[in-house]
Amino acid sequence: MPSKSSVDKVEALLHPTLEETYDPQSMIALVPIHNDQKVADIGSGPGWLSIPLAKYVYAGTCYAIDVQEEMLKYVKEQGELAKLGNIETLVSEENKIPLENESLDGVALSNVLNEASRPKTLIKEAARLLKKSGWIAIVEWLPVTGKVTVGPSASKRLVQQEMREAVESLGFTTLTSRQLTPHRYIIVARK
Protein backbone atom coordinates (compact mmCIF):
# COMPACT_ATOMS: atom_id res chain seq x y z
CA MET A 1 0.00 0.00 0.00
CA PRO A 2 1.44 3.36 -0.96
CA SER A 3 2.00 5.98 1.67
CA LYS A 4 0.25 9.28 1.03
CA SER A 5 1.25 12.56 2.56
CA SER A 6 -1.05 13.11 5.50
CA VAL A 7 -3.36 16.09 5.61
CA ASP A 8 -1.78 16.70 9.03
CA LYS A 9 1.41 17.60 7.14
CA VAL A 10 -0.12 20.43 5.09
CA GLU A 11 1.82 23.11 6.95
CA ALA A 12 5.07 21.27 6.28
CA LEU A 13 4.14 20.82 2.61
CA LEU A 14 3.45 24.55 2.26
CA HIS A 15 6.31 25.71 4.48
CA PRO A 16 8.60 28.35 2.93
CA THR A 17 11.70 26.22 3.56
CA LEU A 18 10.41 23.78 0.93
CA GLU A 19 11.00 26.52 -1.64
CA GLU A 20 14.58 26.83 -0.46
CA THR A 21 15.22 23.29 -1.67
CA TYR A 22 12.88 23.28 -4.70
CA ASP A 23 11.59 26.49 -6.23
CA PRO A 24 8.59 25.75 -8.50
CA GLN A 25 9.94 28.28 -10.99
CA SER A 26 12.98 26.06 -11.55
CA MET A 27 10.65 23.37 -12.91
CA ILE A 28 8.43 25.77 -14.87
CA ALA A 29 11.50 27.27 -16.57
CA LEU A 30 12.38 23.86 -18.03
CA VAL A 31 9.00 22.90 -19.53
CA PRO A 32 7.57 24.10 -22.87
CA ILE A 33 4.65 25.85 -21.17
CA HIS A 34 2.53 28.68 -22.61
CA ASN A 35 0.15 31.02 -20.84
CA ASP A 36 -2.96 29.66 -22.57
CA GLN A 37 -2.39 25.96 -21.93
CA LYS A 38 -4.44 23.45 -19.97
CA VAL A 39 -2.10 21.78 -17.50
CA ALA A 40 -2.42 19.43 -14.54
CA ASP A 41 -0.56 19.07 -11.28
CA ILE A 42 -1.14 15.39 -10.53
CA GLY A 43 -0.70 14.63 -6.86
CA SER A 44 -1.08 18.31 -6.10
CA GLY A 45 -1.26 17.98 -2.33
CA PRO A 46 -2.15 21.41 -0.89
CA GLY A 47 -1.21 23.26 -4.09
CA TRP A 48 2.41 24.17 -3.59
CA LEU A 49 3.06 23.73 -7.36
CA SER A 50 -0.53 24.25 -8.59
CA ILE A 51 -0.58 27.92 -7.60
CA PRO A 52 2.61 28.89 -9.52
CA LEU A 53 1.41 26.85 -12.52
CA ALA A 54 -1.98 28.59 -12.44
CA LYS A 55 -0.27 31.97 -12.32
CA TYR A 56 1.80 31.05 -15.36
CA VAL A 57 -1.17 29.75 -17.39
CA TYR A 58 -3.27 32.80 -16.57
CA ALA A 59 -5.12 32.52 -19.92
CA GLY A 60 -5.51 28.75 -19.55
CA THR A 61 -6.47 26.28 -16.84
CA CYS A 62 -4.57 24.47 -14.11
CA TYR A 63 -6.11 21.28 -12.78
CA ALA A 64 -5.01 20.39 -9.26
CA ILE A 65 -5.56 16.64 -8.96
CA ASP A 66 -5.20 14.60 -5.80
CA VAL A 67 -6.62 11.44 -4.22
CA GLN A 68 -7.34 13.33 -0.99
CA GLU A 69 -10.22 15.77 -1.12
CA GLU A 70 -8.93 17.44 2.05
CA MET A 71 -5.74 18.45 0.23
CA LEU A 72 -7.76 20.05 -2.55
CA LYS A 73 -9.53 22.27 -0.03
CA TYR A 74 -6.16 23.90 0.62
CA VAL A 75 -5.60 24.37 -3.12
CA LYS A 76 -8.93 26.20 -3.37
CA GLU A 77 -8.05 28.40 -0.39
CA GLN A 78 -4.61 29.21 -1.83
CA GLY A 79 -6.16 29.98 -5.22
CA GLU A 80 -8.72 32.31 -3.66
CA LEU A 81 -6.02 34.10 -1.66
CA ALA A 82 -4.04 34.59 -4.87
CA LYS A 83 -7.23 35.71 -6.69
CA LEU A 84 -6.83 33.01 -9.33
CA GLY A 85 -9.94 31.98 -11.25
CA ASN A 86 -8.30 29.36 -13.46
CA ILE A 87 -7.73 26.54 -10.97
CA GLU A 88 -9.98 23.52 -11.04
CA THR A 89 -9.66 20.78 -8.43
CA LEU A 90 -10.37 17.14 -9.18
CA VAL A 91 -10.44 14.17 -6.84
CA SER A 92 -8.98 11.12 -8.54
CA GLU A 93 -8.25 7.52 -7.86
CA GLU A 94 -4.55 6.74 -7.67
CA ASN A 95 -4.16 5.61 -11.28
CA LYS A 96 -7.41 6.87 -12.82
CA ILE A 97 -7.78 10.58 -13.47
CA PRO A 98 -11.24 11.92 -14.36
CA LEU A 99 -10.26 13.80 -17.53
CA GLU A 100 -10.72 12.97 -21.21
CA ASN A 101 -7.99 11.50 -23.42
CA GLU A 102 -5.73 14.11 -25.00
CA SER A 103 -7.33 16.99 -23.08
CA LEU A 104 -4.17 18.57 -21.63
CA ASP A 105 -1.13 20.41 -22.95
CA GLY A 106 1.06 19.59 -19.96
CA VAL A 107 1.28 17.41 -16.87
CA ALA A 108 3.46 17.76 -13.78
CA LEU A 109 4.15 14.78 -11.52
CA SER A 110 6.13 16.41 -8.74
CA ASN A 111 7.16 14.42 -5.67
CA VAL A 112 4.23 12.05 -6.18
CA LEU A 113 5.55 8.95 -7.95
CA ASN A 114 7.42 7.88 -4.80
CA GLU A 115 4.01 7.67 -3.07
CA ALA A 116 2.33 5.67 -5.86
CA SER A 117 1.89 1.93 -5.60
CA ARG A 118 2.52 1.64 -9.37
CA PRO A 119 4.50 4.69 -10.55
CA LYS A 120 4.77 3.51 -14.16
CA THR A 121 0.99 3.05 -14.33
CA LEU A 122 0.52 6.61 -13.12
CA ILE A 123 2.94 7.85 -15.80
CA LYS A 124 0.91 5.94 -18.41
CA GLU A 125 -2.30 7.52 -17.12
CA ALA A 126 -0.72 10.99 -17.32
CA ALA A 127 0.36 10.25 -20.91
CA ARG A 128 -3.24 9.35 -21.80
CA LEU A 129 -4.30 12.88 -20.87
CA LEU A 130 -1.78 14.64 -23.12
CA LYS A 131 -2.45 16.03 -26.57
CA LYS A 132 -0.03 15.32 -29.38
CA SER A 133 3.12 17.35 -28.60
CA GLY A 134 2.04 17.70 -24.95
CA TRP A 135 4.71 17.77 -22.25
CA ILE A 136 5.28 15.85 -19.05
CA ALA A 137 7.52 16.91 -16.17
CA ILE A 138 8.57 14.47 -13.47
CA VAL A 139 10.33 15.75 -10.36
CA GLU A 140 11.43 13.10 -7.88
CA TRP A 141 13.88 12.51 -5.08
CA LEU A 142 17.38 11.38 -5.96
CA PRO A 143 18.29 7.92 -4.66
CA VAL A 144 20.54 7.97 -1.60
CA THR A 145 22.70 5.55 0.30
CA GLY A 146 22.95 5.80 4.03
CA LYS A 147 20.85 7.94 6.31
CA VAL A 148 18.06 10.03 4.76
CA THR A 149 17.97 13.56 6.16
CA VAL A 150 15.23 14.99 3.94
CA GLY A 151 12.41 13.50 1.87
CA PRO A 152 11.08 9.95 1.66
CA SER A 153 12.96 6.89 2.83
CA ALA A 154 15.64 5.47 0.55
CA SER A 155 13.39 2.54 -0.38
CA LYS A 156 10.70 4.91 -1.76
CA ARG A 157 13.03 6.80 -4.10
CA LEU A 158 12.85 6.06 -7.82
CA VAL A 159 15.83 5.70 -10.12
CA GLN A 160 15.94 8.52 -12.65
CA GLN A 161 16.97 6.32 -15.58
CA GLU A 162 14.09 3.90 -14.92
CA MET A 163 11.56 6.76 -14.89
CA ARG A 164 13.06 8.19 -18.07
CA GLU A 165 12.84 4.79 -19.78
CA ALA A 166 9.20 4.45 -18.63
CA VAL A 167 8.36 7.79 -20.25
CA GLU A 168 10.27 7.05 -23.45
CA SER A 169 8.61 3.61 -23.75
CA LEU A 170 5.32 5.51 -24.18
CA GLY A 171 6.67 7.31 -27.25
CA PHE A 172 7.92 10.48 -25.55
CA THR A 173 11.11 12.30 -26.47
CA THR A 174 13.17 13.48 -23.51
CA LEU A 175 13.93 17.20 -23.59
CA THR A 176 15.97 17.23 -20.39
CA SER A 177 16.86 14.77 -17.66
CA ARG A 178 19.10 16.15 -14.94
CA GLN A 179 19.56 17.00 -11.31
CA LEU A 180 17.23 19.87 -10.39
CA THR A 181 18.24 20.50 -6.78
CA PRO A 182 20.67 18.88 -4.35
CA HIS A 183 17.96 16.31 -3.53
CA ARG A 184 15.80 16.04 -6.66
CA TYR A 185 15.97 15.28 -10.37
CA ILE A 186 13.73 16.37 -13.22
CA ILE A 187 12.71 14.69 -16.45
CA VAL A 188 10.90 16.77 -19.07
CA ALA A 189 9.61 15.01 -22.17
CA ARG A 190 7.32 15.76 -25.09
CA LYS A 191 4.75 13.42 -26.66
DAJOCOR-V103718 format. One record per backbone hydrogen bond with DSSP energy under -0.5 kcal/mol. NH is the residue of the N-H (numbers start at 1). CO is the residue of the C=O. If there is no record, write none. Layout:
NH|CO / NH|CO
This chain:
4|2 / 9|6 / 10|7 / 13|9 / 14|10 / 15|11 / 15|12 / 18|15 / 19|15 / 19|16 / 20|16 / 21|17 / 21|18 / 22|18 / 26|23 / 27|23 / 27|24 / 28|24 / 29|25 / 30|27 / 31|27 / 31|28 / 33|31 / 37|34 / 39|37 / 39|61 / 40|106 / 41|63 / 42|40 / 42|108 / 43|65 / 44|41 / 44|65 / 47|44 / 48|44 / 51|47 / 53|49 / 54|50 / 55|51 / 56|52 / 57|53 / 58|55 / 58|56 / 59|35 / 60|35 / 60|57 / 61|37 / 62|86 / 63|39 / 63|61 / 64|62 / 64|88 / 65|41 / 65|63 / 66|90 / 69|67 / 71|68 / 72|68 / 73|69 / 74|70 / 74|71 / 75|71 / 76|72 / 77|73 / 78|74 / 79|75 / 80|76 / 81|77 / 82|78 / 83|80 / 84|79 / 85|83 / 88|62 / 88|86 / 90|64 / 92|66 / 93|96 / 96|93 / 99|97 / 102|128 / 103|100 / 103|129 / 104|129 / 105|38 / 106|38 / 107|135 / 108|40 / 109|137 / 110|42 / 110|108 / 111|109 / 111|139 / 115|112 / 116|112 / 116|113 / 121|118 / 122|118 / 123|119 / 124|120 / 125|121 / 126|122 / 127|123 / 128|124 / 129|125 / 129|126 / 130|126 / 130|127 / 131|104 / 134|131 / 135|105 / 136|189 / 137|107 / 138|187 / 139|109 / 140|185 / 142|183 / 149|147 / 156|153 / 157|153 / 157|154 / 163|159 / 164|160 / 165|161 / 166|162 / 167|163 / 168|164 / 169|165 / 170|167 / 171|168 / 172|167 / 173|190 / 174|172 / 175|188 / 176|188 / 178|186 / 180|184 / 181|184 / 185|140 / 186|178 / 187|138 / 188|176 / 189|136 / 190|173 / 191|134
